[in-house]
């Protein structure tokens, strides 16, 4: 019994020693915490109210950093989703506002002749009337066994003058060389008034007023100009209306977009200037005293220069929507293929060129050269020479960017095992 009591006492003493150790450890922790609090209180006592606020906010910010980051990420994802949806809504709505009816047009006008007798008078004795007409109107006439006459010319204004003149001659019935020349000259003089009226229709359709008469007359040429089968007047109206709607939605400068959209392709009818339609368009805009922002829109609408304003981006987007939508433009596959092959043949004909590939409907040409034949210094000259030759011999719309690539490679081979 005595032994059991002694054992119990030893066990109790052991437990008491453990409890004492734990109490001492807790006491040390409490002292350490007390010292930290005293230190903070000491620092707080020496702080101003503003300093104390900053420290408190710093600690709170530290604790909330993870939560803030998570919320920011969620908010960004939500914004991206809503922005994409809103962008689609804006573009779809803008396209509805710009919708127009399209009829593909090419480089041929057709007139139906009422009878074989009239067709004979148009041809004339031994073909003298038709030759006089072609010479005076600068067009080609094709007559077959049907009662249709086709007038062909790459100049749409000449073709329109010829079409109107031939309609007058058919009604008049007096078809002879002197009368042909007289009628064509009369219609040619009337075209200035016709162009002005057509120009007024286009500018009024997009809500633009007060432009110089001569500029409105130039815009009237859009009616008789096409690009890949897309009528330039209808394209301009559609593209400008789309741009205006987008500008209104985004709070951009609507008037700059209206005028820039209206004039973005003006260079295509500026026959008196040299250069691409963008360069000619910029010159026309400067000549008529257009605002700097509008000039930049014209210069940047094919990304030949970096965009300088949101208005330039809007016109670029609107132009792409109008020009690339299904059915807007048409080009026979054979013509497209022929143009691409021609561009590649011209670029590949230079000495030292191993491969030439045309991209972007012929607007971008990559030329690979033999590094043993062409030096680094010579590639710049080669790119210039290719561009100049393409300018003279190739058919293309806009500009062609020529990129010459010279690559030097070194190969090492391990020994066989």
ChimeraX attribute file (.defattr): number of C-alpha atoms within 10 A of each C-alpha:
attribute: neighborCount
match mode: 1-to-1
recipient: residues
	/A:1	6
	/A:2	7
	/A:3	8
	/A:4	9
	/A:5	10
	/A:6	11
	/A:7	12
	/A:8	12
	/A:9	12
	/A:10	12
	/A:11	12
	/A:12	12
	/A:13	12
	/A:14	12
	/A:15	12
	/A:16	12
	/A:17	12
	/A:18	12
	/A:19	12
	/A:20	12
	/A:21	12
	/A:22	12
	/A:23	12
	/A:24	12
	/A:25	12
	/A:26	12
	/A:27	12
	/A:28	12
	/A:29	12
	/A:30	12
	/A:31	12
	/A:32	12
	/A:33	12
	/A:34	12
	/A:35	12
	/A:36	12
	/A:37	12
	/A:38	12
	/A:39	12
	/A:40	12
	/A:41	12
	/A:42	11
	/A:43	12
	/A:44	14
	/A:45	11
	/A:46	11
	/A:47	13
	/A:48	11
	/A:49	10
	/A:50	9
	/A:51	12
	/A:52	15
	/A:53	11
	/A:54	12
	/A:55	13
	/A:56	12
	/A:57	12
	/A:58	12
	/A:59	10
	/A:60	11
	/A:61	13
	/A:62	11
	/A:63	11
	/A:64	12
	/A:65	11
	/A:66	11
	/A:67	11
	/A:68	12
	/A:69	11
	/A:70	12
	/A:71	12
	/A:72	12
	/A:73	11
	/A:74	12
	/A:75	12
	/A:76	12
	/A:77	12
	/A:78	11
	/A:79	12
	/A:80	12
	/A:81	12
	/A:82	12
	/A:83	12
	/A:84	11
	/A:85	11
	/A:86	12
	/A:87	15
	/A:88	12
	/A:89	12
	/A:90	19
	/A:91	19
	/A:92	13
	/A:93	15
	/A:94	24
	/A:95	21
	/A:96	14
	/A:97	18
	/A:98	23
	/A:99	16
	/A:100	14
	/A:101	8
	/A:102	14
	/A:103	13
	/A:104	15
	/A:105	18
	/A:106	20
	/A:107	15
	/A:108	17
	/A:109	17
	/A:110	13
	/A:111	14
	/A:112	12
	/A:113	17
	/A:114	12
	/A:115	11
	/A:116	12
	/A:117	9
	/A:118	17
	/A:119	18
	/A:120	13
	/A:121	19
	/A:122	26
	/A:123	19
	/A:124	17
	/A:125	11
	/A:126	8
	/A:127	12
	/A:128	14
	/A:129	21
	/A:130	24
	/A:131	17
	/A:132	19
	/A:133	26
	/A:134	16
	/A:135	12
	/A:136	17
	/A:137	23
	/A:138	16
	/A:139	20
	/A:140	17
	/A:141	19
	/A:142	11
	/A:143	14
	/A:144	8
	/A:145	7
	/A:146	11
	/A:147	14
	/A:148	16
	/A:149	21
	/A:150	16
	/A:151	22
	/A:152	22
	/A:153	19
	/A:154	13
	/A:155	13
	/A:156	20
	/A:157	18
	/A:158	19
	/A:159	22
	/A:160	20
	/A:161	22
	/A:162	28
	/A:163	22
	/A:164	16
	/A:165	22
	/A:166	23
	/A:167	13
	/A:168	17
	/A:169	19
	/A:170	16
	/A:171	11
	/A:172	10
	/A:173	11
	/A:174	14
	/A:175	22
	/A:176	20
	/A:177	16
	/A:178	12
	/A:179	16
	/A:180	23
	/A:181	16
	/A:182	14
	/A:183	19
	/A:184	23
	/A:185	15
	/A:186	12
	/A:187	18
	/A:188	20
	/A:189	11
	/A:190	12
	/A:191	18
	/A:192	16
	/A:193	13
	/A:194	16
	/A:195	22
	/A:196	20
	/A:197	15
	/A:198	21
	/A:199	24
	/A:200	19
	/A:201	18
	/A:202	22
	/A:203	23
	/A:204	11
	/A:205	14
	/A:206	20
	/A:207	13
	/A:208	14
	/A:209	11
	/A:210	7
	/A:211	13
	/A:212	9
	/A:213	12
	/A:214	14
	/A:215	17
	/A:216	21
	/A:217	20
	/A:218	20
	/A:219	28
	/A:220	26
	/A:221	24
	/A:222	25
	/A:223	20
	/A:224	21
	/A:225	21
	/A:226	21
	/A:227	18
	/A:228	17
	/A:229	19
	/A:230	22
	/A:231	21
	/A:232	24
	/A:233	24
	/A:234	22
	/A:235	27
	/A:236	29
	/A:237	24
	/A:238	28
	/A:239	31
	/A:240	30
	/A:241	26
	/A:242	31
	/A:243	33
	/A:244	28
	/A:245	24
	/A:246	27
	/A:247	23
	/A:248	14
	/A:249	15
	/A:250	15
	/A:251	9
	/A:252	16
	/A:253	15
	/A:254	18
	/A:255	15
	/A:256	22
	/A:257	31
	/A:258	26
	/A:259	25
	/A:260	29
	/A:261	32
	/A:262	27
	/A:263	24
	/A:264	30
	/A:265	24
	/A:266	26
	/A:267	24
	/A:268	22
	/A:269	19
	/A:270	17
	/A:271	10
	/A:272	7
	/A:273	14
	/A:274	11
	/A:275	14
	/A:276	15
	/A:277	23
	/A:278	22
	/A:279	16
	/A:280	23
	/A:281	24
	/A:282	24
	/A:283	21
	/A:284	20
	/A:285	22
	/A:286	14
	/A:287	10
	/A:288	12
	/A:289	10
	/A:290	17
	/A:291	13
	/A:292	11
	/A:293	18
	/A:294	25
	/A:295	23
	/A:296	21
	/A:297	30
	/A:298	30
	/A:299	24
	/A:300	22
	/A:301	25
	/A:302	19
	/A:303	13
	/A:304	12
	/A:305	11
	/A:306	13
	/A:307	17
	/A:308	12
	/A:309	14
	/A:310	15
	/A:311	28
	/A:312	28
	/A:313	19
	/A:314	25
	/A:315	30
	/A:316	22
	/A:317	18
	/A:318	28
	/A:319	23
	/A:320	14
	/A:321	20
	/A:322	24
	/A:323	19
	/A:324	10
	/A:325	9
	/A:326	9
	/A:327	12
	/A:328	20
	/A:329	20
	/A:330	14
	/A:331	13
	/A:332	9
	/A:333	9
	/A:334	8
	/A:335	10
	/A:336	14
	/A:337	12
	/A:338	11
	/A:339	18
	/A:340	21
	/A:341	16
	/A:342	17
	/A:343	25
	/A:344	21
	/A:345	16
	/A:346	16
	/A:347	27
	/A:348	19
	/A:349	13
	/A:350	13
	/A:351	12
	/A:352	16
	/A:353	20
	/A:354	13
	/A:355	16
	/A:356	21
	/A:357	17
	/A:358	22
	/A:359	13
	/A:360	9
	/A:361	14
	/A:362	24
	/A:363	16
	/A:364	16
	/A:365	24
	/A:366	18
	/A:367	23
	/A:368	20
	/A:369	23
	/A:370	16
	/A:371	17
	/A:372	10
	/A:373	10
	/A:374	15
	/A:375	13
	/A:376	11
	/A:377	8
	/A:378	11
	/A:379	19
	/A:380	12
	/A:381	12
	/A:382	22
	/A:383	19
	/A:384	14
	/A:385	15
	/A:386	21
	/A:387	20
	/A:388	12
	/A:389	13
	/A:390	19
	/A:391	15
	/A:392	8
	/A:393	11
	/A:394	19
	/A:395	13
	/A:396	16
	/A:397	14
	/A:398	14
	/A:399	17
	/A:400	20
	/A:401	15
	/A:402	21
	/A:403	19
	/A:404	21
	/A:405	16
	/A:406	16
	/A:407	11
	/A:408	7
	/A:409	5
	/A:410	4
	/A:411	4
	/A:412	5
	/A:413	5
	/A:414	5
	/A:415	5
	/A:416	4
	/A:417	3
